[in-house]
Amino acid sequence: MKKKLLNIAFLVIVFALTLWSVLYGQDLDQLVLYLADYNKWFLIPSLICVLIFILGESAIFYIMFKAVGIQVKKLHCALFSFVGFFYCAITPSASGGQPMQLLAMHKVGIPAAIGTVILAVVTITYKMVLVILGAVVLIIRPASVMAYLEPTMWLVYLGMALNVVFIVLLLFVVFRPGIVERFAGWCLRTINRFRPFKDLQKQQERIDRFCAQYAGTSTFIATHGLLIAKVFLITVVQRWALFVVTWLTYAAFSLGFDYFWLTTTLQGMISVAVDMLPLPGGMGVSENMFLVIFRDIFGPDKVLAGMVVSRGLSYYIQLLICAVMTIVASFVFKSEAKKRNVGITA
């Protein structure tokens, strides 16, 4: 409970600082007038894109559980996704999603070993899509994209570096856990010489548990190549659906239907930059990057309104939807857990 309260407090503080950094010195009356120009009919396809983003993961869960012979209700898979995205959105570096998903899976009788393997594959593909997008852009360096990214390139490079390091570490944990354990143990002992831990053994046990939870993932990946390919393609669609919200926002302000690939790619690069930052949902950085990158696309007058709508739909409305469904999930999974206990005791 204490940790949850700290996360909420941190979220509120970051949100307040974000509002200040974005709105300070702005003409709010003018902002309201520009927001009134937004074509409300575009809310429908935008919300559909948000739902595709969330429920794309539930489709992945469903086909992966089916592949390993576990029958799971589609409703439960959807709720796993809502729970995961909610806790990812409110915790730094999206670190809280998977533990809560694993707990939810446990309540409906999914073995932790299988749940962890599936979540590991989802995480690897989820990050891999971003890294591939970033790599393609940075290698090809299309002039139209690079011109808008130039003022924020240091954040893009930082985000790419963090994502690559994370994926490499995760792949080593999956395919070479012994190397990771030995290296981590050496790091702990080295740090301990200069700044002793209260309990060095406890720190080592945490690393051992982290590596052990991914046991079996390498075998799963090696024996389910076609399934992994399907998961990757679904993840591409899932990710891109959220980027499309920015283009829909651009169109909704009567700016035309041009720049589809440009706006979605630029929004994707913002995700590359902020995905691994220790901020809930990249809050603060995402908003300010949008204002810089899309200034000339939306125009200096409408860029703030465009950011409010695009970011509002893709993050804040998504957060609200997932929060409501997480509450629903708590009742559903609690009921499922009670049924299972009754069945066991009977």
C-alpha positions, 0 to 999 in steps of 0.5 A, spaced: 500 500 500 505 504 501 508 503 494 502 504 491 501 511 495 508 513 493 507 511 485 500 515 486 504 521 489 509 521 484 504 521 478 500 527 481 507 531 482 509 529 475 502 531 472 502 538 476 509 539 473 507 537 466 501 542 466 506 548 468 511 546 463 506 546 457 501 551 459 505 556 463 505 563 459 500 560 454 493 564 452 488 559 455 482 563 452 486 562 445 487 555 447 480 554 448 478 557 442 482 552 438 480 546 441 473 548 439 475 547 432 476 540 433 472 536 429 468 531 434 467 526 429 474 524 429 473 522 436 470 515 434 476 513 430 481 516 435 478 512 440 478 505 436 485 506 435 486 507 442 482 500 443 486 497 438 492 499 441 490 496 448 486 490 445 492 488 441 495 485 447 489 481 449 489 478 442 497 476 443 495 473 450 489 469 447 493 466 441 499 464 445 496 461 451 492 457 446 499 455 443 501 452 450 494 448 451 491 453 456 484 455 455 483 462 457 477 466 456 477 472 451 475 477 457 480 475 461 485 476 456 482 483 455 482 485 462 490 482 463 491 488 458 487 493 461 491 492 468 498 492 464 497 498 461 494 502 467 500 500 471 505 501 466 502 508 465 502 510 472 509 507 474 516 509 472 519 506 466 512 502 465 515 497 470 509 496 474 505 492 468 507 485 468 508 484 475 500 486 476 499 482 470 502 476 473 498 476 479 492 477 475 493 471 471 495 467 477 488 468 480 485 465 474 489 459 475 495 460 469 501 457 472 506 463 473 512 459 469 507 460 463 505 467 464 512 469 465 514 466 459 509 469 455 510 476 458 517 476 456 515 474 449 510 480 449 516 485 452 521 483 447 517 484 441 513 490 444 520 493 445 523 490 439 518 494 434 520 501 437 528 499 436 527 497 429 523 503 428 528 508 431 534 504 427 530 504 420 529 512 421 536 513 424 540 509 418 536 511 412 535 518 415 529 521 411 530 528 410 523 530 412 523 526 418 530 528 420 528 536 419 523 535 425 527 531 429 533 535 429 531 539 435 530 533 440 535 528 437 539 528 443 533 525 447 532 520 441 539 517 441 538 517 449 531 513 448 534 508 443 540 507 447 536 505 453 531 501 449 537 497 446 541 496 452 534 493 455 533 489 450 540 486 450 539 485 457 533 481 456 535 477 451 541 475 455 537 473 461 533 469 456 538 466 452 544 466 457 542 467 464 548 464 467 552 470 464 548 475 467 548 472 474 555 472 474 556 479 471 551 482 476 554 478 482 561 481 480 557 488 480 554 487 486 560 485 490 564 491 487 559 496 489 559 492 496 566 494 497 565 501 496 558 502 499 556 496 503 549 493 502 545 492 508 544 485 506 548 483 500 545 476 500 538 479 499 540 483 493 543 477 490 537 473 491 533 478 487 537 477 481 537 470 481 529 470 482 529 475 476 533 471 472 529 464 474 523 467 472 525 467 465 527 460 465 524 456 459 523 463 454 528 461 450 525 454 449 519 457 447 522 462 442 526 456 439 520 452 438 514 457 436 518 461 430 511 462 426 507 464 433 513 469 434 512 472 427 505 473 428 506 476 435 511 481 432 506 483 426 500 484 431 505 488 435 507 492 429 499 494 428 498 495 435 503 500 436 502 504 429 494 504 431 496 509 437 501 513 433 495 514 428 491 518 433 496 524 432 495 524 424 487 523 426 488 529 430 491 533 425 486 532 420 480 533 425 483 541 426 481 541 418 489 541 416 488 536 411 489 529 410 497 529 408 503 527 412 500 520 414 507 517 414 510 523 417 506 524 423 505 517 425 513 516 424 514 522 428 510 520 433 513 513 433 520 517 434 517 520 440 515 513 443 522 511 442 525 517 446 521 517 452 519 509 452 524 507 457 525 514 461 523 513 469 517 517 468 510 515 468 508 514 461 514 519 459 509 524 462 512 531 461 517 529 456 512 527 451 508 533 451 514 538 450 517 534 445 510 534 441 510 541 441 517 542 438 517 537 433 510 538 430 510 546 431 511 547 423 506 541 422 500 543 426 502 551 425 505 555 431 497 557 433 494 550 433 500 546 436 498 546 443 491 544 441 493 539 437 498 536 443 492 537 448 488 532 444 493 527 441 496 526 448 489 527 451 487 521 447 493 517 447 495 517 454 490 520 459 484 517 456 487 511 455 489 511 462 482 513 464 479 507 460 484 502 463 483 505 470 476 503 470 477 496 467 482 495 472 477 496 477 472 491 473 478 486 473 479 486 480 472 484 481 472 479 476 479 476 478 477 476 485 470 472 483 474 467 479 479 466 485 474 465 490 471 460 485 477 456 484 478 456 492 471 453 493 473 448 487 479 446 491 476 445 498 470 441 495 
